[in-house]
Amino acid sequence: MAGQGLPLHVATLLTGLLECLGFAGVLFGWPSLVFVFKNEDYFKDLCGPDAGPIGNATGQADCKAQDERFSLIFTLGSFMNNFMTFPTGYIFDRFKTTVARLIAIFFYT
């Protein structure tokens, strides 16, 4: 009977690693994502024209507001990641691993 728990533990470990790759990577890989988002013109409407001299205009936009928006998203994501550990811990202690992970996957997706 003791051998039946091993496949369950291995499955829990593997799916946990998969969840970390899928969900935590967004937060920890944020600098790389910002580069991609800027290339895809996310929040491009927040960029204004360059305030440089007219004769030497390079056509680049001043995107301070865009950078601030990306910073705000990262700050909120980091805060919620840390803030939700207490309720998640309570759910984990009360309902065990499977229910806690299913609830977390539901909210993440």
C-alpha positions as CSV (number, residue, x, y, z in Angstrom):
1,M,0.0,0.0,0.0
2,A,2.9,2.4,0.6
3,G,3.9,2.2,-3.1
4,Q,0.6,3.7,-4.2
5,G,1.5,7.1,-2.9
6,L,4.7,7.4,-4.9
7,P,3.0,7.9,-8.3
8,L,0.7,10.5,-6.8
9,H,3.7,12.4,-5.3
10,V,5.6,12.3,-8.6
11,A,2.5,13.5,-10.5
12,T,2.1,16.3,-8.0
13,L,5.7,17.3,-8.4
14,L,5.6,17.3,-12.2
15,T,2.4,19.2,-12.5
16,G,3.7,21.7,-9.9
17,L,6.8,22.3,-12.0
18,L,4.6,22.8,-15.1
19,E,2.4,25.3,-13.2
20,C,5.5,27.2,-12.1
21,L,6.8,27.3,-15.7
22,G,3.4,28.5,-17.0
23,F,2.4,31.0,-14.4
24,A,5.4,32.2,-12.4
25,G,7.5,32.7,-15.5
26,V,5.3,35.7,-16.5
27,L,6.2,37.5,-13.4
28,F,9.9,36.5,-13.2
29,G,10.5,37.0,-16.9
30,W,8.9,40.4,-16.9
31,P,11.8,42.4,-18.3
32,S,11.9,40.2,-21.4
33,L,8.1,40.5,-21.8
34,V,8.3,44.2,-21.7
35,F,10.7,44.2,-24.6
36,V,8.3,42.0,-26.6
37,F,5.3,44.2,-25.6
38,K,7.1,47.3,-26.7
39,N,7.9,45.7,-30.1
40,E,4.2,44.8,-30.4
41,D,3.2,48.4,-29.6
42,Y,1.3,47.8,-26.4
43,F,0.3,51.1,-24.7
44,K,1.8,52.9,-27.8
45,D,-1.1,55.4,-27.5
46,L,0.6,56.7,-24.3
47,C,3.7,57.8,-26.2
48,G,4.1,61.4,-27.2
49,P,6.3,63.0,-29.8
50,D,10.0,63.6,-29.0
51,A,10.6,67.0,-27.5
52,G,14.0,67.4,-29.3
53,P,14.9,70.3,-31.6
54,I,12.9,70.5,-34.8
55,G,15.9,70.4,-37.1
56,N,17.4,67.3,-35.6
57,A,14.2,65.2,-35.0
58,T,14.8,61.5,-35.0
59,G,11.1,60.6,-35.0
60,Q,11.4,58.6,-31.7
61,A,8.6,59.0,-29.2
62,D,8.9,59.8,-25.5
63,C,7.4,56.8,-23.9
64,K,7.7,57.6,-20.2
65,A,4.0,57.0,-19.7
66,Q,4.3,53.6,-21.4
67,D,7.2,52.6,-19.1
68,E,5.2,53.7,-16.1
69,R,2.2,51.6,-17.2
70,F,4.5,48.5,-17.5
71,S,6.0,49.3,-14.1
72,L,2.5,49.5,-12.6
73,I,1.5,46.1,-14.0
74,F,4.7,44.5,-12.6
75,T,4.1,46.1,-9.2
76,L,0.5,44.9,-9.0
77,G,1.5,41.4,-10.1
78,S,4.3,41.2,-7.5
79,F,2.0,42.5,-4.8
80,M,-0.8,40.1,-5.6
81,N,1.7,37.2,-5.8
82,N,2.8,38.0,-2.2
83,F,-0.5,39.0,-0.8
84,M,-2.4,35.9,-1.9
85,T,0.0,33.5,0.0
86,F,-2.1,33.8,3.2
87,P,-5.5,32.9,1.7
88,T,-3.9,30.3,-0.5
89,G,-2.2,28.8,2.6
90,Y,-5.5,28.7,4.4
91,I,-7.2,26.9,1.5
92,F,-4.2,24.5,1.3
93,D,-4.4,23.6,5.0
94,R,-8.2,23.3,5.0
95,F,-8.9,21.5,1.7
96,K,-5.5,19.9,0.9
97,T,-3.4,20.0,-2.3
98,T,-5.7,19.1,-5.1
99,V,-8.5,21.5,-4.3
100,A,-6.0,24.4,-3.6
101,R,-4.3,23.8,-6.9
102,L,-7.5,23.6,-8.8
103,I,-8.7,26.9,-7.3
104,A,-5.4,28.5,-8.1
105,I,-5.4,27.3,-11.7
106,F,-8.9,28.6,-12.1
107,F,-8.0,32.1,-10.9
108,Y,-4.7,32.2,-12.8
109,T,-6.3,31.3,-16.1
